[in-house]
Amino acid sequence: MNITGKIAIENPTQEVIEMDQKLFPNPWDTSQWIKLDPNLNHLFTWRMGQELKGFALLGTVPGDDVAHLYKIVTAQNDRGSGSSQEFWAHIINQLVPLGFRRVYLEVEGDNSRAINFYLKVGFKTLRKAKGFYSNGADALIMELTLGV
Ligand SMILES: CC(C)(COP(=O)(O)OP(=O)(O)OC[C@H]1O[C@@H](n2cnc3c(N)ncnc32)[C@H](O)[C@@H]1OP(=O)(O)O)[C@@H](O)C(=O)NCCC(=O)NCCS
Protein backbone atom coordinates (compact mmCIF):
# COMPACT_ATOMS: atom_id res chain seq x y z
CA MET A 1 0.00 0.00 0.00
CA ASN A 2 1.31 3.46 -0.88
CA ILE A 3 -1.27 5.34 1.15
CA THR A 4 0.30 7.03 4.12
CA GLY A 5 -1.46 8.51 7.08
CA LYS A 6 -4.15 7.06 9.27
CA ILE A 7 -7.50 5.55 8.43
CA ALA A 8 -10.04 5.46 11.25
CA ILE A 9 -13.74 5.13 11.97
CA GLU A 10 -15.08 8.15 13.81
CA ASN A 11 -18.10 10.32 14.42
CA PRO A 12 -18.75 13.22 12.03
CA THR A 13 -16.69 16.32 12.85
CA GLN A 14 -17.06 19.88 11.60
CA GLU A 15 -14.06 19.24 9.38
CA VAL A 16 -15.79 16.33 7.63
CA ILE A 17 -19.01 18.32 7.24
CA GLU A 18 -17.04 21.18 5.70
CA MET A 19 -15.24 18.86 3.29
CA ASP A 20 -18.59 17.41 2.27
CA GLN A 21 -20.04 20.87 1.70
CA LYS A 22 -17.01 21.99 -0.27
CA LEU A 23 -16.28 18.92 -2.39
CA PHE A 24 -19.31 16.62 -2.61
CA PRO A 25 -21.78 17.15 -5.48
CA ASN A 26 -24.90 16.82 -3.26
CA PRO A 27 -23.70 17.84 0.20
CA TRP A 28 -25.74 17.36 3.35
CA ASP A 29 -26.54 20.09 5.79
CA THR A 30 -25.27 19.80 9.36
CA SER A 31 -28.60 18.49 10.68
CA GLN A 32 -28.41 15.47 8.36
CA TRP A 33 -24.95 14.64 9.69
CA ILE A 34 -25.96 15.09 13.31
CA LYS A 35 -28.91 12.73 13.14
CA LEU A 36 -26.86 9.81 11.74
CA ASP A 37 -27.14 6.78 14.01
CA PRO A 38 -23.53 5.78 14.88
CA ASN A 39 -24.63 2.15 15.27
CA LEU A 40 -25.82 1.97 11.68
CA ASN A 41 -23.48 4.36 9.88
CA HIS A 42 -19.73 4.10 9.53
CA LEU A 43 -17.63 7.15 8.75
CA PHE A 44 -14.13 6.24 7.57
CA THR A 45 -11.59 9.06 7.53
CA TRP A 46 -8.12 9.26 6.09
CA ARG A 47 -5.73 11.76 7.64
CA MET A 48 -2.10 12.76 7.17
CA GLY A 49 -1.15 14.12 10.54
CA GLN A 50 -4.02 16.43 11.39
CA GLU A 51 -4.99 17.06 7.76
CA LEU A 52 -8.15 15.38 6.51
CA LYS A 53 -7.43 13.81 3.11
CA GLY A 54 -10.70 12.03 2.53
CA PHE A 55 -13.71 10.31 3.98
CA ALA A 56 -16.31 7.71 3.12
CA LEU A 57 -19.70 7.27 4.75
CA LEU A 58 -21.52 3.93 4.64
CA GLY A 59 -24.97 3.08 5.97
CA THR A 60 -26.12 -0.34 7.09
CA VAL A 61 -29.36 -2.09 8.07
CA PRO A 62 -29.34 -4.54 11.02
CA GLY A 63 -29.19 -8.15 9.83
CA ASP A 64 -28.47 -7.19 6.21
CA ASP A 65 -25.18 -7.95 4.49
CA VAL A 66 -25.46 -4.99 2.10
CA ALA A 67 -23.86 -1.62 2.87
CA HIS A 68 -24.89 1.65 1.23
CA LEU A 69 -22.03 3.93 0.22
CA TYR A 70 -23.53 7.40 0.75
CA LYS A 71 -20.38 9.38 0.12
CA ILE A 72 -16.72 9.12 -0.75
CA VAL A 73 -14.57 12.20 -1.10
CA THR A 74 -10.84 12.68 -1.66
CA ALA A 75 -9.09 16.04 -1.25
CA GLN A 76 -8.50 17.63 -4.63
CA ASN A 77 -4.68 17.46 -4.45
CA ASP A 78 -4.77 13.73 -3.74
CA ARG A 79 -7.04 12.70 -6.60
CA GLY A 80 -5.55 10.74 -9.46
CA SER A 81 -2.71 9.46 -7.27
CA GLY A 82 -4.05 5.97 -6.60
CA SER A 83 -4.76 6.96 -3.00
CA SER A 84 -8.55 6.88 -3.38
CA GLN A 85 -8.34 3.30 -4.60
CA GLU A 86 -6.15 2.35 -1.67
CA PHE A 87 -8.43 4.14 0.78
CA TRP A 88 -11.33 2.14 -0.66
CA ALA A 89 -9.34 -1.12 -0.39
CA HIS A 90 -8.77 -0.40 3.32
CA ILE A 91 -12.49 0.14 3.78
CA ILE A 92 -13.59 -3.09 2.13
CA ASN A 93 -10.94 -4.97 4.07
CA GLN A 94 -12.81 -3.86 7.17
CA LEU A 95 -16.28 -4.55 5.78
CA VAL A 96 -15.67 -8.16 4.73
CA PRO A 97 -14.81 -9.49 8.24
CA LEU A 98 -17.92 -7.73 9.54
CA GLY A 99 -20.01 -9.94 7.23
CA PHE A 100 -20.83 -7.48 4.45
CA ARG A 101 -21.12 -9.08 1.03
CA ARG A 102 -22.24 -6.21 -1.19
CA VAL A 103 -22.01 -2.42 -1.37
CA TYR A 104 -24.37 -0.30 -3.44
CA LEU A 105 -24.46 3.39 -4.26
CA GLU A 106 -26.09 6.07 -6.34
CA VAL A 107 -24.00 8.45 -8.40
CA GLU A 108 -25.03 11.34 -10.63
CA GLY A 109 -25.06 10.15 -14.22
CA ASP A 110 -22.78 13.01 -15.30
CA ASN A 111 -20.14 12.44 -12.58
CA SER A 112 -17.84 10.61 -15.01
CA ARG A 113 -14.81 10.73 -12.78
CA ALA A 114 -16.61 9.06 -9.88
CA ILE A 115 -18.25 6.51 -12.20
CA ASN A 116 -14.86 5.64 -13.69
CA PHE A 117 -13.45 5.30 -10.19
CA TYR A 118 -16.26 2.95 -9.12
CA LEU A 119 -15.88 0.86 -12.29
CA LYS A 120 -12.13 0.65 -11.68
CA VAL A 121 -12.62 -0.73 -8.15
CA GLY A 122 -15.12 -3.33 -9.37
CA PHE A 123 -18.60 -1.81 -9.14
CA LYS A 124 -21.11 -2.82 -11.83
CA THR A 125 -23.91 -0.59 -13.05
CA LEU A 126 -27.30 -2.10 -12.15
CA ARG A 127 -29.60 0.51 -13.66
CA LYS A 128 -30.31 4.17 -14.26
CA ALA A 129 -32.76 5.94 -11.92
CA LYS A 130 -34.35 8.80 -13.83
CA GLY A 131 -34.82 12.08 -11.91
CA PHE A 132 -33.34 10.54 -8.75
CA TYR A 133 -31.89 13.79 -7.38
CA SER A 134 -33.86 16.81 -6.14
CA ASN A 135 -32.44 18.86 -9.03
CA GLY A 136 -33.93 16.35 -11.49
CA ALA A 137 -30.60 14.73 -12.39
CA ASP A 138 -30.51 11.02 -13.17
CA ALA A 139 -28.52 8.57 -11.03
CA LEU A 140 -26.73 5.36 -11.82
CA ILE A 141 -27.25 2.61 -9.25
CA MET A 142 -24.04 0.62 -8.91
CA GLU A 143 -23.14 -2.44 -6.86
CA LEU A 144 -19.98 -4.19 -5.76
CA THR A 145 -19.84 -7.81 -4.63
CA LEU A 146 -17.26 -8.26 -1.87
CA GLY A 147 -14.99 -11.17 -1.18
CA VAL A 148 -14.89 -12.70 -4.69
C1 LIG B 1 -14.80 10.15 -6.62
C2 LIG B 1 -13.39 10.30 -6.08
C3 LIG B 1 -13.32 9.86 -4.61
C4 LIG B 1 -12.47 9.37 -6.89
O1 LIG B 1 -11.15 9.56 -6.47
P1 LIG B 1 -10.00 9.92 -7.59
O2 LIG B 1 -8.70 9.94 -6.87
O3 LIG B 1 -10.43 11.13 -8.31
O4 LIG B 1 -10.13 8.64 -8.52
P2 LIG B 1 -9.03 8.06 -9.52
O5 LIG B 1 -8.23 9.17 -10.12
O6 LIG B 1 -8.30 6.96 -8.83
O7 LIG B 1 -9.98 7.39 -10.60
C5 LIG B 1 -10.81 8.16 -11.44
C6 LIG B 1 -10.81 7.60 -12.82
O8 LIG B 1 -11.54 8.51 -13.68
C7 LIG B 1 -10.67 8.99 -14.70
N1 LIG B 1 -10.86 10.42 -14.80
C8 LIG B 1 -10.06 11.40 -14.35
N2 LIG B 1 -10.61 12.60 -14.63
C9 LIG B 1 -11.74 12.36 -15.28
C10 LIG B 1 -12.74 13.21 -15.84
N3 LIG B 1 -12.64 14.52 -15.78
N4 LIG B 1 -13.79 12.62 -16.45
C11 LIG B 1 -13.89 11.28 -16.52
N5 LIG B 1 -12.99 10.42 -16.00
C12 LIG B 1 -11.92 10.97 -15.39
C13 LIG B 1 -9.27 8.71 -14.28
O9 LIG B 1 -8.50 8.53 -15.42
C14 LIG B 1 -9.39 7.50 -13.40
O10 LIG B 1 -9.34 6.29 -14.11
P3 LIG B 1 -7.92 5.56 -14.38
O11 LIG B 1 -7.16 5.51 -13.09
O12 LIG B 1 -8.32 4.20 -14.90
O13 LIG B 1 -7.23 6.39 -15.39
C15 LIG B 1 -12.88 11.77 -6.20
O14 LIG B 1 -12.80 12.14 -7.56
C16 LIG B 1 -13.76 12.77 -5.47
O15 LIG B 1 -13.59 13.02 -4.28
N6 LIG B 1 -14.71 13.39 -6.20
C17 LIG B 1 -15.61 14.41 -5.60
C18 LIG B 1 -16.65 13.76 -4.73
C19 LIG B 1 -17.49 12.80 -5.53
O16 LIG B 1 -17.93 13.08 -6.64
N7 LIG B 1 -17.72 11.61 -4.91
C20 LIG B 1 -18.52 10.57 -5.50
C21 LIG B 1 -19.93 10.99 -5.57
S1 LIG B 1 -21.03 9.61 -5.69
The ligand as a Tripos MOL2 file, in Angstrom:
@<TRIPOS>MOLECULE
LIG
   48    50     1     0     0
SMALL
NO_CHARGES

@<TRIPOS>ATOM
      1 C1        -14.8040   10.1510   -6.6220 C.3       1 LIG1
      2 C2        -13.3890   10.2990   -6.0790 C.3       1 LIG1
      3 C3        -13.3220    9.8570   -4.6110 C.3       1 LIG1
      4 C4        -12.4720    9.3730   -6.8940 C.3       1 LIG1
      5 O1        -11.1470    9.5600   -6.4670 O.3       1 LIG1
      6 P1        -10.0010    9.9170   -7.5860 P.3       1 LIG1
      7 O2         -8.6970    9.9420   -6.8740 O.co2     1 LIG1
      8 O3        -10.4260   11.1340   -8.3080 O.co2     1 LIG1
      9 O4        -10.1290    8.6400   -8.5210 O.3       1 LIG1
     10 P2         -9.0280    8.0620   -9.5180 P.3       1 LIG1
     11 O5         -8.2340    9.1700  -10.1250 O.co2     1 LIG1
     12 O6         -8.2990    6.9590   -8.8320 O.co2     1 LIG1
     13 O7         -9.9840    7.3870  -10.6000 O.3       1 LIG1
     14 C5        -10.8100    8.1600  -11.4360 C.3       1 LIG1
     15 C6        -10.8140    7.5960  -12.8220 C.3       1 LIG1
     16 O8        -11.5370    8.5070  -13.6790 O.3       1 LIG1
     17 C7        -10.6730    8.9860  -14.6990 C.3       1 LIG1
     18 N1        -10.8610   10.4230  -14.8030 N.ar      1 LIG1
     19 C8        -10.0580   11.4040  -14.3500 C.ar      1 LIG1
     20 N2        -10.6060   12.6000  -14.6280 N.ar      1 LIG1
     21 C9        -11.7420   12.3600  -15.2800 C.ar      1 LIG1
     22 C10       -12.7360   13.2050  -15.8440 C.ar      1 LIG1
     23 N3        -12.6370   14.5230  -15.7750 N.pl3     1 LIG1
     24 N4        -13.7930   12.6190  -16.4520 N.ar      1 LIG1
     25 C11       -13.8890   11.2840  -16.5180 C.ar      1 LIG1
     26 N5        -12.9870   10.4240  -16.0000 N.ar      1 LIG1
     27 C12       -11.9190   10.9710  -15.3920 C.ar      1 LIG1
     28 C13        -9.2690    8.7150  -14.2810 C.3       1 LIG1
     29 O9         -8.4980    8.5350  -15.4180 O.3       1 LIG1
     30 C14        -9.3940    7.5040  -13.4040 C.3       1 LIG1
     31 O10        -9.3350    6.2920  -14.1070 O.3       1 LIG1
     32 P3         -7.9220    5.5620  -14.3850 P.3       1 LIG1
     33 O11        -7.1560    5.5110  -13.0930 O.co2     1 LIG1
     34 O12        -8.3240    4.2030  -14.8960 O.co2     1 LIG1
     35 O13        -7.2320    6.3890  -15.3920 O.co2     1 LIG1
     36 C15       -12.8780   11.7670   -6.1980 C.3       1 LIG1
     37 O14       -12.8040   12.1360   -7.5610 O.3       1 LIG1
     38 C16       -13.7560   12.7740   -5.4690 C.2       1 LIG1
     39 O15       -13.5880   13.0180   -4.2830 O.2       1 LIG1
     40 N6        -14.7080   13.3900   -6.1960 N.am      1 LIG1
     41 C17       -15.6060   14.4070   -5.5990 C.3       1 LIG1
     42 C18       -16.6530   13.7630   -4.7280 C.3       1 LIG1
     43 C19       -17.4880   12.8030   -5.5280 C.2       1 LIG1
     44 O16       -17.9320   13.0830   -6.6370 O.2       1 LIG1
     45 N7        -17.7190   11.6090   -4.9120 N.am      1 LIG1
     46 C20       -18.5240   10.5750   -5.4980 C.3       1 LIG1
     47 C21       -19.9320   10.9940   -5.5720 C.3       1 LIG1
     48 S1        -21.0270    9.6120   -5.6860 S.3       1 LIG1
@<TRIPOS>BOND
     1     1     2 1
     2     2     3 1
     3     2     4 1
     4     2    36 1
     5     4     5 1
     6     5     6 1
     7     6     7 2
     8     6     8 1
     9     6     9 1
    10     9    10 1
    11    10    11 2
    12    10    12 1
    13    10    13 1
    14    13    14 1
    15    14    15 1
    16    15    16 1
    17    15    30 1
    18    16    17 1
    19    17    18 1
    20    17    28 1
    21    18    19 ar
    22    18    27 ar
    23    19    20 ar
    24    20    21 ar
    25    21    22 ar
    26    21    27 ar
    27    22    23 1
    28    22    24 ar
    29    24    25 ar
    30    25    26 ar
    31    26    27 ar
    32    28    29 1
    33    28    30 1
    34    30    31 1
    35    31    32 1
    36    32    33 2
    37    32    34 1
    38    32    35 1
    39    36    37 1
    40    36    38 1
    41    38    39 2
    42    38    40 1
    43    40    41 1
    44    41    42 1
    45    42    43 1
    46    43    44 2
    47    43    45 1
    48    45    46 1
    49    46    47 1
    50    47    48 1
@<TRIPOS>SUBSTRUCTURE
     1 LIG1         1 GROUP 0 **** ****
